[in-house]
Amino acid sequence: MKNRQFEAVLIMLVTGTLLALYSYFKPVISFSMLKGEIVNVGFIPFEKLLTLGGFSVENLKADSIADKLLEKVEQDPKIAAVDTIVSSDLFTISKTNGRGALDDFFAALNFETPEKVVRIAHYGDSQIEGDRITCNLRNKFVAEFGGEGVGFVPFEDIASSVSYTRNSSDNWKRFTVFRDKLKNGSFGLSGMAFVYHERKSAPAESDSLEEPKVVETKVIQGATVSLRLRNKYSKVTIQYGNAVSPCKVVVRKSGTDNILGKTVLDINEPFVEQVIDLSSNEKNITFSFSGESPLIYGINIDGTKGISVDNFGIRGHSGNGLLKIEKSLLAKEIKQSNTRLVILQFGANTIPGVTSKKMLDYVAKEFLRLFNKFKQANENLSILVVGVGDMATKIDGEYTSYPMIPDIRDAIKNAALESGCAYFDLYEFMGGKDAILAWSKKGLASKDGHFSPRGQQIVADEIFKSLNDEFKLFKKKHQIHT
């Protein structure tokens, strides 16, 4: 019996040694199965056999960061998540002729918010859709500088919002710069546009016990959008364009015939902002449209002064779709809406596809084109680029960061600084390579890079803190006293 046990242990040792050696010299065996099919059997690389179960240096760094972030938030959820945890080089502001990339926005924060609305446009993909991350940014800005409402509200979207409930009639068509082409590039500032189509009314029901009569359905040229709002607001504005015939809009308290306000959209211009005066600012409201649909860009629900932060998230978008917006239209939308800061948070959807220097160069050029387009649209516009975060993929059977994330991060950062933008390094904020594993373990994100609600709060808090700290330096530099 002892001899058999010894032989078994010896066989296991010899086999393990041979497999380890084979994994070092040739990590994949290929052999032919029936019908000529080739099967590849992969082995764990030799160097990984020596570190199985352990954290890399980057993992430990990210693990420590995540712990400190959680501790900070749990102590007081209302304060910014980070004080001394993050180094200052994560936030870089390019300068041109001594002027910082965010100076125009900071000037608007100081001098314009007491009298009118200063808008921030937050662009991104599924990471921010449905007002995720953006709602936390909005809460921070409003608490510091005043403001009301939820900003931009689309008429129809794939994702529901965390800030309001929307119920739209089923005849709305949504166009986005990610998937669609519109004549003359007629998209709203959000990168979206909406129209409604004719629909049929439901057949009337007969209460008679006799044989029911056939009731013809009517074709209705109209649509509805009902909203259940959570935030206080005092102003409702519809953005639209190209009205070829009058379109009537009636706003009611939802579920009643109580009319709160009405207007007519009848201006045949590419971009129009039309305020609807309401008799009372109800939280449950329904918009009813009748007549031929113009091109509608959305509704802004906010106040008359302070900050308004718009969420422009489009699932699957890599950012370059915004290049489709017609140049002069974009300029008019930015100026007329008084959008003073654009936050561009893209890159996650490019990560899996960037596997070569050629693809990396293409991505860098597209981002440079995007940043320059917004810079050229309005000379008083400030731009903050939020870089890519960490994302995991499986390599040799283990989750680890996509190999080219640092290169993508550098490409986006270089393009941002070259075009005169500010840059926030989300990848380094998280902890660098394999940080996503630590954030996932702590419940702050999933391995595909999407942040959990708590992770969203932490990221938004740090972006706000970085901006607000720079704003204080701006005021000190220009001797502005409040």
C-alpha positions in Angstrom: 0.0 0.0 0.0 2.8 2.4 0.9 4.6 1.6 -2.3 1.5 2.5 -4.3 1.0 5.8 -2.4 4.7 6.7 -3.1 4.2 5.8 -6.8 1.1 8.0 -7.0 2.9 11.0 -5.4 5.9 10.5 -7.6 3.7 10.4 -10.7 2.0 13.6 -9.7 5.3 15.4 -9.1 6.7 14.3 -12.4 3.6 15.2 -14.3 3.3 18.6 -12.6 7.0 19.3 -13.4 6.6 18.3 -17.0 3.5 20.5 -17.4 5.3 23.4 -15.8 8.2 23.0 -18.2 6.0 22.6 -21.2 4.0 25.7 -20.2 7.3 27.6 -20.2 8.6 26.5 -23.6 5.3 26.0 -25.4 2.1 27.2 -23.7 -0.3 25.7 -26.3 -0.6 22.1 -27.6 -2.4 21.6 -30.9 -3.6 18.2 -32.0 -6.0 16.7 -34.5 -9.4 15.4 -33.6 -11.7 13.3 -35.7 -12.7 14.8 -39.1 -9.4 16.7 -39.1 -10.5 19.3 -36.5 -7.6 21.0 -34.7 -7.9 21.5 -31.0 -5.7 23.9 -29.0 -5.1 23.2 -25.3 -3.7 26.1 -23.4 -1.6 26.0 -20.3 -1.2 28.7 -17.7 2.0 30.6 -18.6 5.0 29.5 -16.5 5.5 32.9 -14.8 1.9 32.8 -13.6 2.4 29.5 -11.9 4.7 31.3 -9.5 2.1 34.0 -8.6 -1.3 32.2 -8.5 -3.6 33.6 -5.9 -1.6 36.7 -5.3 -2.2 40.4 -6.0 0.1 42.3 -8.3 1.6 45.6 -7.1 -1.1 47.5 -8.9 -3.8 45.3 -7.4 -2.5 46.2 -3.9 -2.4 49.9 -4.7 -6.0 49.8 -6.1 -7.1 47.7 -3.2 -5.8 50.3 -0.8 -7.4 53.2 -2.7 -10.7 51.5 -2.8 -10.6 50.9 0.9 -9.9 54.5 1.6 -12.6 55.7 -0.8 -15.2 53.5 0.9 -14.1 54.6 4.4 -14.4 58.2 3.3 -17.9 57.8 1.8 -19.2 55.8 4.8 -18.0 58.5 7.2 -20.0 61.2 5.4 -21.7 60.4 2.1 -22.3 64.1 1.4 -18.6 65.1 1.1 -16.2 64.5 -1.8 -14.8 61.1 -1.6 -11.1 61.9 -1.7 -8.8 64.4 0.0 -5.2 63.3 0.1 -5.7 59.9 -1.5 -5.3 61.2 -5.1 -2.2 63.0 -6.4 -2.7 66.3 -8.1 -1.2 65.1 -11.4 -4.5 63.2 -12.2 -6.1 66.5 -13.1 -4.2 68.3 -15.9 -5.2 71.7 -17.3 -3.7 72.9 -20.6 -2.8 76.5 -20.9 -2.7 78.8 -23.9 -1.1 82.3 -23.7 -1.3 82.0 -19.9 -5.0 81.2 -19.9 -6.2 77.9 -18.4 -8.5 75.6 -20.3 -11.2 76.0 -17.8 -10.9 79.8 -17.2 -14.0 80.7 -19.2 -16.1 78.2 -17.3 -14.8 79.5 -13.9 -15.6 83.0 -14.9 -19.1 82.0 -15.7 -19.4 80.2 -12.4 -18.4 83.3 -10.6 -20.2 86.1 -12.5 -23.1 84.5 -14.4 -24.7 81.9 -12.0 -26.2 84.5 -9.7 -28.3 85.9 -12.5 -28.8 83.1 -15.1 -28.4 79.4 -15.9 -24.9 78.2 -16.7 -25.1 74.8 -18.4 -22.8 71.8 -18.2 -23.1 69.2 -20.9 -22.0 65.7 -19.7 -21.4 63.4 -22.7 -20.7 59.7 -22.5 -21.8 56.1 -23.2 -23.6 53.5 -21.1 -21.3 54.5 -18.2 -23.4 57.6 -17.7 -26.7 56.8 -19.5 -29.9 57.2 -17.5 -28.3 60.1 -15.6 -25.8 57.8 -13.8 -22.7 59.7 -12.5 -24.3 62.9 -13.9 -26.9 63.1 -11.2 -24.2 63.1 -8.5 -22.3 65.8 -10.4 -25.5 67.8 -10.6 -26.2 67.5 -6.9 -22.7 68.7 -6.1 -22.8 71.7 -8.4 -26.3 72.7 -7.3 -25.4 72.5 -3.6 -22.4 74.8 -4.2 -23.7 77.2 -6.9 -27.5 76.9 -6.9 -29.8 75.6 -9.5 -32.9 73.5 -10.0 -34.3 70.6 -12.0 -32.8 67.7 -13.9 -31.7 69.5 -17.1 -32.1 67.7 -20.4 -34.9 65.1 -20.7 -35.1 62.9 -23.9 -38.6 61.9 -25.1 -37.6 58.3 -25.5 -34.5 56.3 -24.5 -33.2 52.8 -24.1 -32.4 53.3 -20.4 -34.7 54.6 -17.7 -33.4 57.5 -15.6 -32.4 57.4 -12.0 -33.6 61.0 -11.6 -37.2 60.9 -13.0 -39.8 58.5 -14.4 -40.7 58.8 -18.1 -43.7 57.3 -19.9 -43.9 58.0 -23.6 -46.4 57.1 -26.3 -45.1 54.3 -28.5 -45.0 56.4 -31.7 -41.8 58.4 -30.9 -38.8 57.8 -33.1 -35.4 58.5 -31.6 -32.4 59.4 -33.8 -28.8 59.4 -32.4 -25.4 60.3 -33.8 -24.3 56.8 -32.9 -26.7 54.9 -35.1 -28.5 57.3 -37.5 -28.0 59.9 -40.1 -30.2 63.0 -40.3 -30.4 65.4 -43.2 -28.0 68.3 -42.7 -26.7 66.9 -39.5 -29.8 68.2 -37.6 -29.1 66.7 -34.2 -29.6 68.4 -30.9 -26.8 69.3 -28.6 -27.4 65.9 -26.9 -26.6 64.1 -30.2 -30.2 63.1 -30.4 -33.4 64.2 -32.1 -37.0 63.0 -31.9 -40.1 62.9 -34.1 -43.5 61.4 -33.6 -45.5 59.5 -36.2 -49.3 59.1 -36.8 -51.0 56.5 -34.6 -54.4 55.0 -34.4 -56.8 55.6 -31.5 -58.1 52.6 -29.5 -61.5 51.3 -30.6 -64.3 52.6 -28.4 -66.1 50.1 -26.2 -69.9 49.7 -26.3 -71.9 49.4 -23.0 -74.9 48.1 -24.9 -76.0 44.4 -24.4 -77.0 44.3 -28.1 -74.7 43.3 -30.8 -71.7 45.7 -30.6 -71.4 48.2 -33.4 -68.2 48.4 -35.4 -66.4 51.6 -34.4 -63.7 52.8 -36.8 -60.4 53.9 -35.3 -59.2 57.4 -35.9 -55.7 58.4 -37.1 -54.2 60.7 -34.5 -51.4 63.0 -35.4 -49.9 63.5 -32.0 -47.9 62.0 -29.1 -47.5 62.3 -25.4 -44.7 62.2 -22.8 -45.5 61.9 -19.1 -42.9 62.7 -16.4 -42.7 62.1 -12.7 -40.1 64.5 -11.4 -38.3 64.4 -8.1 -36.4 67.7 -8.2 -37.7 71.1 -7.7 -37.9 73.2 -10.9 -39.2 76.6 -12.1 -38.6 76.6 -15.9 -39.6 74.3 -18.8 -38.1 74.8 -22.2 -38.7 72.8 -25.4 -35.8 72.6 -28.0 -36.9 72.0 -31.5 -36.2 72.9 -35.2 -37.6 72.9 -38.7 -41.4 73.3 -37.9 -43.1 73.3 -41.3 -46.6 73.6 -39.8 -47.9 74.5 -36.3 -47.5 71.9 -33.6 -49.6 72.5 -30.5 -48.2 71.5 -27.0 -50.4 71.3 -24.0 -49.0 70.6 -20.5 -51.4 69.0 -17.9 -51.2 67.7 -14.5 -50.9 64.0 -15.2 -54.2 62.0 -14.9 -56.3 65.2 -15.0 -57.7 67.8 -17.4 -56.0 70.5 -15.5 -54.0 72.5 -18.1 -50.8 74.0 -16.6 -49.6 75.7 -19.8 -49.5 75.5 -23.6 -47.6 76.8 -26.6 -47.3 76.4 -30.4 -44.1 75.2 -32.1 -44.2 76.9 -35.5 -40.8 78.5 -36.3 -39.0 77.0 -39.3 -35.4 77.5 -38.1 -32.7 74.9 -37.4 -32.7 75.5 -33.6 -35.3 77.1 -31.4 -35.7 77.2 -27.6 -39.3 77.9 -26.5 -40.2 78.4 -22.8 -43.6 77.1 -21.6 -45.0 79.2 -18.8 -46.7 77.0 -16.3 -49.3 78.1 -13.8 -47.8 75.7 -11.2 -44.7 73.5 -11.1 -46.3 70.1 -10.5 -44.1 67.0 -10.1 -46.3 64.8 -12.3 -46.8 66.4 -15.7 -47.9 65.2 -19.2 -46.9 66.9 -22.5 -49.4 66.4 -25.3 -48.3 67.2 -28.9 -50.8 67.5 -31.8 -50.2 68.4 -35.5 -47.3 67.5 -37.7 -44.1 66.8 -35.8 -41.2 69.2 -36.1 -37.7 67.9 -35.3 -37.7 67.9 -31.5 -34.4 67.9 -29.6 -35.8 67.4 -26.0 -37.0 69.3 -22.9 -34.9 71.2 -20.4 -36.4 71.2 -16.9 -34.4 73.5 -14.6 -34.4 76.9 -13.0 -33.7 80.5 -13.9 -30.2 80.8 -12.4 -27.4 78.7 -11.0 -26.1 75.5 -12.6 -27.9 73.0 -14.8 -26.1 69.7 -15.7 -27.4 67.9 -18.8 -26.9 64.1 -19.2 -26.1 63.2 -22.8 -25.4 59.5 -22.5 -25.8 57.2 -25.6 -25.2 53.5 -25.1 -22.4 52.0 -27.2 -21.2 55.4 -28.3 -17.5 56.1 -28.8 -17.8 59.8 -29.1 -16.9 60.4 -32.7 -20.6 60.2 -33.7 -20.8 63.8 -32.4 -18.8 64.8 -35.5 -22.1 64.3 -37.4 -23.7 67.4 -35.8 -23.6 70.2 -38.4 -21.0 72.7 -37.5 -23.0 76.0 -37.5 -25.9 74.2 -35.7 -23.6 73.0 -32.9 -22.3 76.5 -32.5 -25.8 77.9 -32.2 -26.9 75.3 -29.7 -23.9 75.9 -27.4 -24.3 79.7 -27.5 -28.1 79.9 -27.2 -28.3 77.3 -24.3 -25.3 79.0 -22.5 -23.4 75.8 -22.3 -20.1 76.8 -20.7 -18.5 73.4 -19.8 -18.5 70.2 -21.9 -17.5 67.0 -20.1 -16.5 64.3 -22.6 -16.3 60.9 -21.0 -15.7 58.3 -23.8 -13.2 55.6 -24.6 -14.6 52.4 -23.0 -16.2 51.2 -26.2 -12.9 51.6 -28.1 -10.8 49.5 -25.6 -11.7 46.0 -26.9 -11.1 46.9 -30.5 -7.7 48.6 -30.0 -5.2 45.7 -30.5 -2.6 47.4 -32.8 -0.7 50.6 -33.3 -2.7 51.3 -36.4 -6.0 51.2 -34.5 -4.5 53.3 -31.7 -3.5 56.0 -34.1 -7.0 56.0 -35.6 -8.6 56.4 -32.2 -6.2 59.2 -31.3 -7.0 61.1 -34.5 -10.8 60.7 -34.0 -10.6 62.1 -30.4 -8.5 65.0 -31.6 -11.1 65.8 -34.3 -13.8 65.6 -31.7 -12.1 67.9 -29.2 -11.2 70.4 -31.9 -14.8 70.5 -33.2 -16.2 71.6 -29.8 -13.3 74.0 -29.3 -14.0 75.6 -32.6 -17.7 75.7 -32.1 -17.5 78.4 -29.3 -14.4 80.3 -28.2 -15.8 80.7 -24.7 -16.4 77.0 -24.2 -14.4 75.0 -21.7 -13.9 71.3 -22.1 -13.0 68.6 -19.6 -12.0 65.2 -20.9 -12.5 62.3 -18.5 -10.1 59.5 -19.6 -10.8 55.8 -19.8 -11.2 53.8 -16.6 -9.9 50.2 -16.1 -11.6 47.2 -17.7 -10.9 43.5 -17.4 -10.7 40.7 -20.0 -9.7 37.1 -19.6 -6.1 36.3 -20.6 -4.8 32.7 -20.1 -7.9 32.0 -18.0 -7.5 34.9 -15.6 -9.1 38.3 -15.5 -6.7 41.2 -16.0 -6.7 44.7 -17.6 -6.9 45.0 -21.4 -3.2 45.3 -22.4 -3.5 48.5 -24.3 -5.5 50.6 -21.8 -2.4 52.7 -20.8 -1.7 53.4 -24.5 -5.3 54.5 -25.1 -5.2 56.6 -22.0 -2.1 58.4 -23.2 -3.6 58.9 -26.7 -6.7 60.5 -25.4 -4.8 62.6 -22.9 -2.3 63.9 -25.5 -5.2 64.8 -27.9 -7.0 66.6 -25.0 -4.0 68.7 -24.1 -3.1 69.4 -27.7 -6.6 70.8 -28.4 -6.6 72.9 -25.3 -8.8 70.9 -22.9 -8.4 69.8 -19.3 -7.9 66.1 -18.5 -9.0 63.9 -15.6 -7.1 60.6 -15.4 -9.8 58.1 -14.4 -7.5 55.1 -15.0 -4.8 56.3 -12.5 -7.5 57.5 -10.1 -8.8 53.9 -9.9 -5.3 52.6 -9.2 -3.9 51.7 -12.6 -3.4 48.2 -14.0 -5.8 45.6 -12.6 -7.5 48.2 -10.5 -10.9 47.0 -11.8 -10.4 43.7 -9.9 -10.1 45.5 -6.6 -13.0 47.8 -7.4 -15.1 44.8 -8.4 -14.2 43.0 -5.2 -15.3 46.0 -3.1 -18.6 46.3 -5.0 -17.6 49.6 -6.7 -17.7 48.4 -10.3 -18.2 45.3 -12.5 -15.3 43.8 -14.3 -16.4 45.3 -17.6 -15.7 48.7 -16.2 -19.2 49.9 -15.3 -19.4 51.5 -11.9 -22.0 50.6 -9.2 -24.1 53.4 -7.7 -21.5 53.8 -5.0 -18.7 53.8 -7.5 -20.6 56.4 -9.6 -20.8 58.6 -6.5 -17.1 58.3 -5.8 -16.1 59.1 -9.4 -18.5 62.1 -9.6 -17.3 63.4 -6.2 -13.7 63.4 -7.3 -14.4 65.1 -10.6 -16.4 67.8 -8.8 -13.7 68.2 -6.2 -11.0 68.6 -8.8 -13.0 71.2 -10.6 -13.9 73.1 -7.5 -10.4 73.1 -6.2 -9.2 74.6 -9.5 -12.0 77.1 -9.3 -10.8 78.3 -5.9 -7.3 78.7 -7.3 -8.7 80.7 -10.2 -10.4 83.1 -7.8 -7.3 83.4 -5.7 -5.2 84.1 -8.8 -7.6 86.8 -10.1 -8.2 88.1 -6.5 -11.9 87.4 -6.7 -13.6 87.7 -3.3 -17.0 86.2 -2.4 
